[in-house]
Amino acid sequence: MKKYVGLLFLCCLFSVGNGKIKNKSRKHKKHGRSTAEKFGVPFHEGMKNSFWYYPELVEEDRWWQQAKNLYDTYVVNKVEHAEYARIPKIIHQIWIGSSLPEKYYLWQESWQTRHPDWEYKLWTDKDIEEFGLTNKYWYDQTTNYAQKADIARYEILYREGGLYVDTDFECIHSFDIFHHTCDFYAGIMQWKEGFRLCNALIGSAPGHPILEACIENINLDREYDSDPRLNITYTTGPWHLTNCFNQEALYGA
């Protein structure tokens, strides 16, 4: 895990809900404060704005403790703003099936408006087919569009790097600072069941080991739950990302 600077930035500065992502970090002046002060707020301070956050569970759960320790180490204590972008300034979104509905246009536009000098890509069925997925077998096997999008996002980010975000998220602030400071970031989903990462928003440098693990460990033949929706979260969705993250955090080089 030491291969990457700012490897394990966890986006506890953001709370996600109602199809939007809103920046909850402290307001700051453009000049006169360090990068760490601008966005590296203490873990609990950032997370307190999230729905269903239970500080007492953080003290009891090993995965929450690991996340907090990694955040403190790589974001609060060692944050450095590189002149070059560690994560490519590309926004990736995926839409599979019919044409993108008009109701998504404003959300789509919000990402382009707040990142005018970034590249923007909306990946369709045809684009993904031409991309050539490593996990094409599993992609073709599933008929669930969400599961297809999960499979594709990991491979797109692994190869190209950038920011992946679901099409029903609205951008409120620029993500530019994260791409100069981190090599990987994702949203945290707080549940009583334990620590979980959100795979609806992921920023990553190309070739990242967490994404490599996500690609290598996909197996749709495994059944984790009788509920098909929950089974998707385990096979390709948030639980899959979380398990791969935890695996790399513990055993990565």
C-alpha positions in Angstrom: 0.0 0.0 0.0 3.0 2.3 0.3 3.3 2.5 -3.5 0.8 5.4 -3.6 0.9 8.8 -1.9 -2.4 9.8 -0.4 -3.5 6.2 -1.2 -6.4 5.8 1.1 -8.2 9.2 1.2 -11.7 8.5 2.3 -14.1 11.2 1.3 -15.7 11.8 4.7 -16.0 15.4 3.7 -19.0 14.6 1.6 -22.4 13.2 2.5 -24.4 11.6 -0.3 -28.2 11.4 -0.5 -31.2 12.2 -2.6 -29.3 11.7 -5.8 -26.9 14.5 -5.1 -23.5 15.0 -3.5 -23.0 18.0 -1.4 -19.8 19.3 0.1 -20.0 19.6 3.9 -16.5 20.7 4.5 -15.7 24.0 6.3 -15.8 27.2 4.3 -12.4 28.7 3.7 -10.8 31.6 2.0 -9.0 31.1 -1.3 -5.6 32.1 0.2 -3.9 32.1 3.6 -4.7 28.5 4.6 -2.8 25.2 4.0 -4.2 22.5 1.8 -4.8 20.3 4.9 -6.8 23.1 6.6 -8.9 23.6 3.4 -10.1 20.0 3.3 -8.3 17.7 5.7 -10.8 18.1 8.6 -10.6 15.6 11.4 -12.4 12.3 10.7 -15.2 12.7 13.2 -15.8 16.3 12.2 -16.2 15.3 8.6 -18.4 12.3 9.3 -20.8 14.0 11.7 -22.6 15.5 8.7 -23.3 12.0 7.3 -26.7 10.3 7.8 -26.7 7.3 10.2 -23.2 8.0 11.6 -22.6 6.2 14.9 -19.3 7.4 16.5 -19.6 4.7 19.1 -19.4 2.0 16.4 -16.1 3.5 15.1 -14.5 2.9 18.5 -15.6 -0.8 18.4 -15.2 -1.8 14.8 -11.8 -2.8 13.4 -12.6 -1.6 9.9 -13.8 1.7 11.0 -10.7 2.1 13.1 -8.6 1.2 10.1 -10.4 3.8 7.9 -9.9 6.5 10.5 -6.2 5.7 11.0 -5.6 5.7 7.2 -7.5 9.0 6.8 -5.6 10.6 9.6 -2.2 9.3 8.2 -2.7 10.2 4.6 -5.0 13.1 4.6 -4.8 15.0 7.9 -1.1 14.5 8.7 0.7 13.9 5.4 -1.4 15.8 2.8 0.7 17.3 0.0 -0.6 19.3 -3.0 1.3 18.1 -6.1 1.8 20.4 -9.0 0.8 17.6 -11.4 -2.4 15.7 -11.1 -2.0 12.4 -9.4 -5.4 11.4 -10.7 -6.2 12.2 -14.3 -8.7 15.0 -14.7 -11.3 12.9 -16.4 -15.0 12.5 -15.4 -16.4 9.1 -16.3 -20.2 8.3 -16.2 -21.9 5.2 -17.5 -25.4 4.8 -19.1 -26.4 1.4 -20.4 -29.6 0.6 -22.3 -31.8 3.3 -23.7 -30.7 7.0 -24.2 -29.9 9.0 -21.1 -33.3 10.5 -19.9 -33.6 14.3 -20.0 -34.0 14.5 -16.2 -30.3 13.7 -15.9 -29.1 16.4 -18.2 -28.8 19.1 -15.5 -26.8 16.8 -13.2 -24.6 15.8 -16.1 -24.0 19.4 -16.9 -23.1 20.3 -13.3 -20.0 18.1 -13.5 -18.8 19.7 -16.7 -19.6 23.2 -15.6 -17.5 22.9 -12.4 -14.7 21.2 -14.2 -14.4 23.2 -17.5 -10.8 22.1 -18.2 -11.4 18.4 -17.5 -12.2 15.7 -20.0 -15.7 14.3 -19.8 -16.8 10.8 -21.0 -20.3 9.3 -20.9 -19.8 5.6 -21.6 -22.6 3.8 -23.5 -23.1 0.1 -24.4 -21.1 0.6 -27.6 -18.2 2.4 -25.9 -17.9 -0.4 -23.3 -18.0 -3.1 -26.0 -15.2 -1.3 -27.9 -13.2 -0.8 -24.7 -12.8 -4.6 -24.3 -13.4 -5.6 -20.7 -11.3 -8.2 -18.9 -14.5 -9.3 -17.2 -16.5 -9.4 -20.4 -17.8 -12.9 -19.6 -19.5 -11.6 -16.4 -20.6 -8.4 -18.0 -22.4 -10.4 -20.7 -23.8 -12.9 -18.3 -25.7 -10.4 -16.1 -28.9 -8.7 -17.3 -28.8 -6.2 -14.5 -27.7 -2.8 -15.8 -26.4 -1.7 -12.3 -24.2 -4.8 -12.2 -22.9 -4.2 -15.7 -22.1 -0.6 -14.7 -20.2 -1.8 -11.6 -18.1 -4.2 -13.7 -17.3 -1.5 -16.2 -16.4 1.3 -13.8 -13.7 -0.7 -12.1 -12.0 -1.5 -15.4 -12.4 2.0 -16.9 -10.8 3.6 -13.8 -8.1 0.9 -13.6 -7.0 1.6 -17.1 -7.6 5.3 -17.6 -7.9 6.7 -14.1 -10.0 9.7 -13.2 -13.3 10.2 -11.4 -16.3 7.9 -11.8 -19.6 9.2 -10.6 -23.2 7.9 -11.0 -25.4 9.9 -13.4 -27.9 10.8 -10.6 -25.3 12.9 -8.7 -25.1 16.6 -8.9 -21.8 18.3 -8.5 -21.8 21.3 -6.0 -18.0 22.0 -5.9 -15.0 21.2 -7.9 -13.0 18.0 -7.1 -9.8 19.5 -8.5 -8.0 19.5 -5.1 -8.5 15.8 -4.6 -6.8 15.0 -7.9 -3.6 16.9 -6.8 -3.6 15.4 -3.3 -4.7 11.8 -3.5 -4.3 8.6 -5.5 -7.6 7.1 -4.4 -10.8 8.4 -2.8 -14.3 7.2 -2.4 -17.4 8.0 -0.3 -18.2 6.3 3.0 -21.6 4.8 3.5 -22.5 4.5 7.2 -24.6 1.5 8.2 -25.3 -0.2 11.5 -23.9 -3.4 9.9 -20.5 -1.8 9.7 -18.1 0.2 7.6 -18.8 0.4 3.9 -17.5 2.3 0.9 -19.8 3.8 -1.7 -18.9 2.8 -5.3 -21.1 5.5 -6.8 -18.2 7.9 -6.6 -14.6 6.8 -6.9 -11.5 8.8 -7.8 -8.4 6.8 -8.7 -5.0 6.9 -10.4 -4.6 4.3 -13.2 -3.4 0.9 -12.1 -4.5 1.2 -8.5 -4.3 -2.1 -6.5 -7.7 -1.6 -5.0 -9.3 -1.5 -8.4 -7.2 -4.4 -9.5 -8.6 -6.4 -6.6 -12.1 -5.4 -7.6 -11.5 -6.7 -11.1 -9.8 -9.9 -10.1 -12.3 -10.9 -7.5 -15.6 -10.6 -9.4 -17.5 -13.9 -9.6 -21.2 -13.7 -10.2 -21.7 -17.4 -9.5 -21.3 -16.7 -5.8 -24.5 -16.2 -4.0 -24.2 -14.1 -0.9 -27.9 -13.3 -0.2 -31.3 -14.6 -1.3 -32.3 -11.0 -2.1 -31.1 -10.3 -5.6 -30.6 -6.6 -4.8 -28.3 -7.4 -1.8 -26.5 -10.0 -3.8 -25.5 -7.4 -6.3 -24.0 -5.2 -3.6 -21.8 -8.1 -2.5 -20.8 -9.4 -6.0 -20.0 -6.1 -7.7 -21.4 -3.2 -5.7 -20.4 -1.4 -2.4 -19.6 -4.5 -0.4 -17.4 -5.8 -3.1 -15.4 -2.5 -3.2 -15.3 -2.5 0.6 -14.0 -6.0 0.8 -11.3 -5.3 -1.8 -10.3 -2.1 0.0 -10.0 -3.9 3.3 -8.0 -6.7 1.7 -5.5 -4.2 0.2 -5.3 -2.1 3.3 -4.4 -5.2 5.3 -2.2 -7.2 2.9 -1.2 -4.8 0.1 2.5 -4.2 -0.4 
